[in-house]
Amino acid sequence: MRTHQASRNAVLVCQGRAAAHRRVVPDRFSDPTAMTMLRDDERVPVDQVRAGTPPQGAGQRIDFEMVRASAEVMVPRTIAIDDAVRARLAPRLVILGAGLDGRAWRMAELAEVSTCTNSITRPPSRTSASARLGCSRSPSHCATCPSTSPATGSTALAAAGHQRSVPSTWVWEGVVPYLSKADVTATVAVLADQSAPGSCLIVNYQTPAPSALLGRLVARTMAALARRPSPWRSERRLSSWTPNAMRDLLTRHGFASGGDDDLLTLAEQLPMPVRQRRSLRNGRVATAST
């Protein structure tokens, strides 16, 4: 793996945010950090989506469609999580498995908040946003914790200066589907143990859906035929949760369940076109507090 090589899925998510930046729901969605985190070749399909000019080649067209679909999913997901962070802003923000998440740079509300990224449950192929942006651009309030397993997550958080007595906002986005149910459960236990009263957990997860599995198989096949890398080649989806199961998991570990919305409902509340109805319907953002 090259230095600072991000997973294909992390790049696709970042490409989706870059494609939607001030273009889809511009009064609600903006991510000026996304494009700066992409390599030159990764920006090509983003520019094509932003210009609305599909390329002619089969491989390039697949890249174009994947970025366009990612943009549609990322807008309601990002808005929902950003709004939840603002509504429940705590002295410390911990971004779990941050990948190429630019929140520590782009959200003005976090300027006075101690922020920790990439702390636990990060897939080993992911890299940090600060590595892509360059250490010189890392905000002074942002610390990068080592990547560890849920079993050693408490140790990693303590080493990064996390204080159990200080309320935290935990953002767990784009990670749960790639963890086994046992690892998800173990991580929630760590977060509960490390959460002071007044803490909040914001979790993005996927619901069970045979159509989603079929869609991924079709996408992999098309990518293989076009000789394009699949975003899910090295990151298999290992778990999905019904809203009831997620609520039960969180409450069992001491979190009081808050809102839990599917991305389709959130997208339909925004002035944006909706094409990826299945993908949006299967994705959810839930909040819970201590």
N, C-alpha and C positions, 0 to 999 in steps of 0.2 A: 504493500500500500504506500502511495506517495505521501510525503509529509503534508498534513492538513487536508488529505483527501476525505471528502464527505461522502456519506452514503448516497446512492442514487435517489432514494426516497427523500432524504433531507434536501437535496438539490431541487427536486421537483416541487417540493413545498415552497422553497424559497423562490423558484421561478414563478409559481402561481401568484405569490404575493407581489413580485416585481411586475408581472403582467397586469395586475389589477390596480397598482399604485395610481391614485388620483384619476383612474379611468372608470372603475366600477364603483358606484356609490361614492363619489369623490368627497362629499361632505361628511361621510362617516368613516371611510377607509383611506388610509395613507401609510405607506411603508417605504420611506426613502432609503432605508438601509439595505433592502433586499437586493437591488440591482448591484450595489457595490460589493456584495458578498459573492457574486457569481463570476466565474471565469469567462473569458471572451467567448469561447465556444458555447457556454451555457446560456449566454445572453442572446444568441441568434434566434432561437424559437420564441423567446420573450419579445424581442423586437417585432417579430412577425405577427404575434398575437396582438400586440399593442397597435400595430398598423392595420390589422384585419386582412392580411395578405397571406393566405395559405400557400405553402410552397408546392412545387410540382412533384418532386420525388417522393416515393412511398415512405422511405425512412424518415425524411424530413417532415412529411405530413403527419406521421405518427407522433413525432416529437411535438409538433404544433398542437395537435389535438389533446395530447396529455397535459401540456402546459395550460391550454385553454380550459380544460376540465378542472385542473388544479386551482386555477384562479377563481372559478365559480364556487368551489368548496371553501377556499381559504378566506374569502370575504366574510361570510356570516360567522365562520368559526373564529376568526381573528377578532371581529367586532364583539362577539359575545364574550370572549375571554378578556379582551381589553376593558370592556364595560364592567365585568366582574372584578377585575383588579382595581379599577378606580373606585368601585362601590365599597370595596372591603380592604382598602389600602392599609397595610400594617407596616411597622417599622422595618421589617425584613421581607424581601421577596426572594423566593427560591424557585428557580426554573429547573424542573426535573427533566433530564434528557434533552437539553436545549437545542441540540443540533445547530441550525443556522437561524436561531431566534434573535431578532434585533431589538427586542423590547427594552433592554437595558440602555440602548442608545436612543431610541426614537420616542419613548414616552416621557414627556416632560414631568409627569407626576412622580416619576421614579428618581428624580434628581437628588432628593434627600432621603431616599430609601436605600438601605444596604441590600445589595442584590448579589445572589449567588447563582451561578449557572452550571449546568452539567454535573450535578452533584451525585445523584444515584439513578439507577435504572437506565443509563444511557447505553444503547447498543454500541458495541466496540468499534463499529465502522464509522461512527459519527465523529465529527470534529466540532470545535467551538466556533461561534461567530467571531470571537476576538482573533482567532487564528487566521481567518479569512480577511478580516479587516486590517489586521496588523496590531501588534501589542500597543503601539503608540496611540491607537484610537480607543483603547479600552477605557471606559469611564472609571473614575477613581472610586466610585461606590460599588463597582462590580468585581466580585471575586470569582475565580474559576476553581471549582472543587474537583478533586480527582474522580474518575469514573470507577464506580464500585458496584458490587452486587448488593441486593437489599439487605443481606445478612451483615454487611459491614457499613451500611449507609450511615448509621449513627456516628461511627468513628470518623467517617469522611466529613460529615457535617461539622462535628466538633473541631476537627483539624482546620476547617475553613473559617472558624470563628463563630459558628452558629451557637446561639444561646437558647436553651430550652425555656428560659424564663421570659423571653421576648416573643410577642405574638408574630406569627409569620403568615404570609400569603403564599401558598404553594400552587404553582402552575404546572400541571401535568398534561402536556399536549402532545398528541401524535406518538405516544409511546405504548400505551396500554395494549393495543392490538398485537404488538410484537413481543409481549411477555406472556408466559404461561399463567394460568390462573393462580398457581401456587406463588409465583413471583409477584403478581399483582397484590395478592393477599398479604404477603410478607412486607411489601413496600408500604401498604396502607398501615400496617402495624408500626413500622418505623416512623411514619409521619405522625401517627397518633401519639407515639411516645415522645416525639420531638416538638409537639405543638403546645404552646402555652395557651391558656384561655384567651379567647379573642382571635385565634388563628382561623384561617380559611383555606380550604382545599378546592381548587378548580380543576376538574378532571374531564378530559376529552376521551371518549371511548366509542366503540362500534357495537351495534346490536347484531344478533345472529341473523343472517340473511343468505339463503342459498343463492339468490340472484347475484349477490356481491362476489361469492366464490366463482360463479360462472363468468362474471364480468372480468375478474382478474385472470382467469384461465384464457379467455379470449384475448385479453390485452397482452399476455405473455406470448401467446402463439403468434399474434401479429408482429410483436416486437422481434421475435426470433426469426420470422420469415423475412422481415426487413433488416435483419442483422443490427438491431438496436438493443442497447442494454435495458433490461427490465428493472423498474424501480423496486420490485419485490424479489429480485433474484437472491439476494443475501439476507433479506429481512422478511421471513415468513410470518404471516399472521397466525398467532397462536391462541388468542382468546377473544371472545366477544361476550357481551353482558346484556341482559335485559335491564331496563330501568329498575325493576323490582330487585333484581339480584345486586345491582350496583348500590342501590339504597340500603339493602340489607347488609352488604359488606361494610359500608361506611358507618352505619349506625352501630353495628356490632363492635366497631373499634372506637366508639365514642364521638363520632362526628354527627352533628345534627344536620339532616338532609335539608337542603334548600331547593333552589330551582333545578330543573332538569329538562332541557329542551332539545328537540331534534333540529338539525341544521336546515332541513327543508322549511319547517315552520318559521325559523329565524330569517331565512332567505326571502320567503314570501312577504315578510313584513318590511323588507327593504325595496327600494325602487331599482331592482336589478333583474335581468333576464334569468330564467331558471330552466336549464336544460338537463342537468345531472340530477334528476329527481330521486333516483334510487340511491346514489351515493350520498346525497344530502339527507335523505330520510334515515339512512343507517347510522350516520354520525350524530353524536350527541355531546352536549356540554352540560355538566352537572356541577353544582356548588354545594359545599357542606362546611360547617363551622364547628368550633369547639367552644 
